[in-house]
Amino acid sequence: MKIAIIGGGIGGTATACALRAKGFEVALFEQAAAFGEVGAGVQITPNAVKAIMGLGLDHKLDAVAFRPRAVSGRHWQSGRQNFRIDLGEEFRAHYRAPFLHIHRADLLDVFASELPPEVCHFNKRLEGVAQTGAGVQLQFADGSRFEADLVVGADGVRSAVRREVFGAGDLRWTGHQCYRALVPTGGVVGHVAPESAFWMGPKAHVVTYYVKGGAAVNIVAVTEAAEWVEESWSARSSRTAMLKDFEGWHPDLQKLFEGVDEVYNWGLFDRDPMPGWSKGAVTLLGDACHPMLPFLSQGAAMAIEDAYVLAQALALHPDAPGAALAAYEAERLPRTARVQLEARERGRTYHLPSEDEMAARDAEYARRAKEDPRTTGINTDWVYDYDPRDFAARRAA
């Protein structure tokens, strides 16, 4: 089976690695001139780490990732700790994998460095998808064509594959805007606590964590916008604008923000869950089919899970791609739909407008912390428990 992958981001390169590991012939098409990730950090939660372990690439991940000590929740103004989830040995043993922080470019390289040059085709902007009885013909802006037995659209929230096969769809402006920035630390861990810190305030929240082995602190600062903001990872903003939007927040955050040099800012968009991702010999993966708000740190994680499961499904049904895609969707659709909708809900609970509502939420965090620390705060136990490596066994059962 000759498989074409559209999109050379984290989802597309992970898919290429997973399919090649199963012996499939793969061609990857990326519209940019080279692999590259704009942006900053990403939190790789245990569920995604398990997929990377299943691909045998965890040694590469460990070499460039940072291991935080905890996930903590803090009051936006006082700095009071409302919850803390320890990420040590007990956490790793429970989920069978660690919780890691990594720069997006380093994560992309974990997968891209595994791909031989002849697999990767750059400057290929997709313009047409035509399904015939013999397979799928792809048309690119440079006039070139490619025929494949199966096409995987891993080309992001504004997917050309989705547009050509399913229509433009219902991309939704969520009313949130996100600042991202990096603050160099000189490699000295201690500039901020070595943890993933959630600062929750009125109609806004901030997440801080280390990347680059502790050489930088990643800042994700989300606020509600009165006007539409462009969906672009390369749109520049300023330290002044970020400081103004978070005026009055805790002095530690103000000090951190003052160390920022480059600031990026973009609007957050999502879609409602799709009823299906496949049509004929074309399927979708990652943000192309389930774009989600970043409030559960699952955008990259869901794409990596998708990649692993799709390869497993095709390996189980190498002569029946229709059955393979049906199995892929049956496994992935319910899970990604739940994550999409839960992430959307966190946009509400992280951004409560009044101190009374925030106090009630924080009291609930404290109550759950006494019962089971893993379920407190962001309450993602159900996300991390999932193991894509068990897919084949689940299908057999």
VENBELGI-V956858 format. One record per residue. N is the residue number from 1. SS is DSSP state (alpha for helix, beta for strand, coil for the rest). Layout:
n->N ss->SS
n->N ss->SS
//
This chain:
n->1 ss->coil
n->2 ss->beta
n->3 ss->beta
n->4 ss->beta
n->5 ss->beta
n->6 ss->beta
n->7 ss->coil
n->8 ss->coil
n->9 ss->coil
n->10 ss->alpha
n->11 ss->alpha
n->12 ss->alpha
n->13 ss->alpha
n->14 ss->alpha
n->15 ss->alpha
n->16 ss->alpha
n->17 ss->alpha
n->18 ss->alpha
n->19 ss->alpha
n->20 ss->alpha
n->21 ss->alpha
n->22 ss->coil
n->23 ss->coil
n->24 ss->coil
n->25 ss->beta
n->26 ss->beta
n->27 ss->beta
n->28 ss->beta
n->29 ss->beta
n->30 ss->coil
n->31 ss->coil
n->32 ss->coil
n->33 ss->coil
n->34 ss->coil
n->35 ss->coil
n->36 ss->coil
n->37 ss->coil
n->38 ss->coil
n->39 ss->coil
n->40 ss->coil
n->41 ss->beta
n->42 ss->beta
n->43 ss->beta
n->44 ss->beta
n->45 ss->coil
n->46 ss->alpha
n->47 ss->alpha
n->48 ss->alpha
n->49 ss->alpha
n->50 ss->alpha
n->51 ss->alpha
n->52 ss->alpha
n->53 ss->alpha
n->54 ss->alpha
n->55 ss->coil
n->56 ss->coil
n->57 ss->coil
n->58 ss->alpha
n->59 ss->alpha
n->60 ss->alpha
n->61 ss->alpha
n->62 ss->alpha
n->63 ss->alpha
n->64 ss->alpha
n->65 ss->coil
n->66 ss->beta
n->67 ss->coil
n->68 ss->coil
n->69 ss->coil
n->70 ss->beta
n->71 ss->beta
n->72 ss->beta
n->73 ss->beta
n->74 ss->beta
n->75 ss->beta
n->76 ss->coil
n->77 ss->coil
n->78 ss->coil
n->79 ss->coil
n->80 ss->coil
n->81 ss->beta
n->82 ss->beta
n->83 ss->beta
n->84 ss->beta
n->85 ss->beta
n->86 ss->beta
n->87 ss->coil
n->88 ss->coil
n->89 ss->alpha
n->90 ss->alpha
n->91 ss->alpha
n->92 ss->alpha
n->93 ss->alpha
n->94 ss->alpha
n->95 ss->alpha
n->96 ss->coil
n->97 ss->coil
n->98 ss->coil
n->99 ss->coil
n->100 ss->beta
n->101 ss->beta
n->102 ss->beta
n->103 ss->beta
n->104 ss->alpha
n->105 ss->alpha
n->106 ss->alpha
n->107 ss->alpha
n->108 ss->alpha
n->109 ss->alpha
n->110 ss->alpha
n->111 ss->alpha
n->112 ss->alpha
n->113 ss->coil
n->114 ss->coil
n->115 ss->coil
n->116 ss->coil
n->117 ss->alpha
n->118 ss->alpha
n->119 ss->alpha
n->120 ss->beta
n->121 ss->beta
n->122 ss->coil
n->123 ss->coil
n->124 ss->coil
n->125 ss->coil
n->126 ss->beta
n->127 ss->beta
n->128 ss->beta
n->129 ss->beta
n->130 ss->beta
n->131 ss->beta
n->132 ss->beta
n->133 ss->coil
n->134 ss->coil
n->135 ss->beta
n->136 ss->beta
n->137 ss->beta
n->138 ss->beta
n->139 ss->beta
n->140 ss->beta
n->141 ss->coil
n->142 ss->coil
n->143 ss->coil
n->144 ss->coil
n->145 ss->beta
n->146 ss->beta
n->147 ss->beta
n->148 ss->beta
n->149 ss->coil
n->150 ss->beta
n->151 ss->beta
n->152 ss->beta
n->153 ss->beta
n->154 ss->coil
n->155 ss->coil
n->156 ss->coil
n->157 ss->coil
n->158 ss->coil
n->159 ss->coil
n->160 ss->alpha
n->161 ss->alpha
n->162 ss->alpha
n->163 ss->alpha
n->164 ss->alpha
n->165 ss->alpha
n->166 ss->alpha
n->167 ss->coil
n->168 ss->coil
n->169 ss->coil
n->170 ss->coil
n->171 ss->coil
n->172 ss->beta
n->173 ss->beta
n->174 ss->beta
n->175 ss->beta
n->176 ss->beta
n->177 ss->beta
n->178 ss->beta
n->179 ss->beta
n->180 ss->beta
n->181 ss->beta
n->182 ss->beta
n->183 ss->beta
n->184 ss->beta
n->185 ss->coil
n->186 ss->coil
n->187 ss->coil
n->188 ss->coil
n->189 ss->coil
n->190 ss->coil
n->191 ss->coil
n->192 ss->coil
n->193 ss->coil
n->194 ss->coil
n->195 ss->coil
n->196 ss->beta
n->197 ss->beta
n->198 ss->beta
n->199 ss->beta
n->200 ss->beta
n->201 ss->beta
n->202 ss->coil
n->203 ss->coil
n->204 ss->beta
n->205 ss->beta
n->206 ss->beta
n->207 ss->beta
n->208 ss->beta
n->209 ss->beta
n->210 ss->beta
n->211 ss->beta
n->212 ss->alpha
n->213 ss->alpha
n->214 ss->alpha
n->215 ss->coil
n->216 ss->beta
n->217 ss->beta
n->218 ss->beta
n->219 ss->beta
n->220 ss->beta
n->221 ss->beta
n->222 ss->beta
n->223 ss->beta
n->224 ss->beta
n->225 ss->coil
n->226 ss->coil
n->227 ss->coil
n->228 ss->coil
n->229 ss->coil
n->230 ss->coil
n->231 ss->coil
n->232 ss->coil
n->233 ss->coil
n->234 ss->coil
n->235 ss->coil
n->236 ss->beta
n->237 ss->coil
n->238 ss->coil
n->239 ss->alpha
n->240 ss->alpha
n->241 ss->alpha
n->242 ss->alpha
n->243 ss->alpha
n->244 ss->alpha
n->245 ss->alpha
n->246 ss->coil
n->247 ss->coil
n->248 ss->coil
n->249 ss->coil
n->250 ss->coil
n->251 ss->alpha
n->252 ss->alpha
n->253 ss->alpha
n->254 ss->alpha
n->255 ss->alpha
n->256 ss->alpha
n->257 ss->alpha
n->258 ss->alpha
n->259 ss->coil
n->260 ss->coil
n->261 ss->coil
n->262 ss->coil
n->263 ss->beta
n->264 ss->beta
n->265 ss->beta
n->266 ss->beta
n->267 ss->beta
n->268 ss->beta
n->269 ss->beta
n->270 ss->beta
n->271 ss->coil
n->272 ss->coil
n->273 ss->coil
n->274 ss->coil
n->275 ss->coil
n->276 ss->coil
n->277 ss->coil
n->278 ss->coil
n->279 ss->beta
n->280 ss->coil
n->281 ss->coil
n->282 ss->beta
n->283 ss->beta
n->284 ss->beta
n->285 ss->coil
n->286 ss->coil
n->287 ss->alpha
n->288 ss->alpha
n->289 ss->alpha
n->290 ss->alpha
n->291 ss->coil
n->292 ss->coil
n->293 ss->coil
n->294 ss->alpha
n->295 ss->alpha
n->296 ss->alpha
n->297 ss->coil
n->298 ss->coil
n->299 ss->alpha
n->300 ss->alpha
n->301 ss->alpha
n->302 ss->alpha
n->303 ss->alpha
n->304 ss->alpha
n->305 ss->alpha
n->306 ss->alpha
n->307 ss->alpha
n->308 ss->alpha
n->309 ss->alpha
n->310 ss->alpha
n->311 ss->alpha
n->312 ss->alpha
n->313 ss->alpha
n->314 ss->alpha
n->315 ss->alpha
n->316 ss->alpha
n->317 ss->coil
n->318 ss->coil
n->319 ss->coil
n->320 ss->coil
n->321 ss->alpha
n->322 ss->alpha
n->323 ss->alpha
n->324 ss->alpha
n->325 ss->alpha
n->326 ss->alpha
n->327 ss->alpha
n->328 ss->alpha
n->329 ss->alpha
n->330 ss->alpha
n->331 ss->alpha
n->332 ss->alpha
n->333 ss->alpha
n->334 ss->alpha
n->335 ss->alpha
n->336 ss->alpha
n->337 ss->alpha
n->338 ss->alpha
n->339 ss->alpha
n->340 ss->alpha
n->341 ss->alpha
n->342 ss->alpha
n->343 ss->alpha
n->344 ss->alpha
n->345 ss->alpha
n->346 ss->alpha
n->347 ss->alpha
n->348 ss->alpha
n->349 ss->alpha
n->350 ss->coil
n->351 ss->coil
n->352 ss->coil
n->353 ss->coil
n->354 ss->coil
n->355 ss->alpha
n->356 ss->alpha
n->357 ss->alpha
n->358 ss->alpha
n->359 ss->alpha
n->360 ss->alpha
n->361 ss->alpha
n->362 ss->alpha
n->363 ss->alpha
n->364 ss->alpha
n->365 ss->alpha
n->366 ss->alpha
n->367 ss->alpha
n->368 ss->alpha
n->369 ss->alpha
n->370 ss->alpha
n->371 ss->alpha
n->372 ss->coil
n->373 ss->alpha
n->374 ss->alpha
n->375 ss->alpha
n->376 ss->coil
n->377 ss->coil
n->378 ss->coil
n->379 ss->coil
n->380 ss->coil
n->381 ss->alpha
n->382 ss->alpha
n->383 ss->alpha
n->384 ss->alpha
n->385 ss->alpha
n->386 ss->coil
n->387 ss->coil
n->388 ss->alpha
n->389 ss->alpha
n->390 ss->alpha
n->391 ss->alpha
n->392 ss->alpha
n->393 ss->alpha
n->394 ss->alpha
n->395 ss->alpha
n->396 ss->alpha
n->397 ss->coil
//
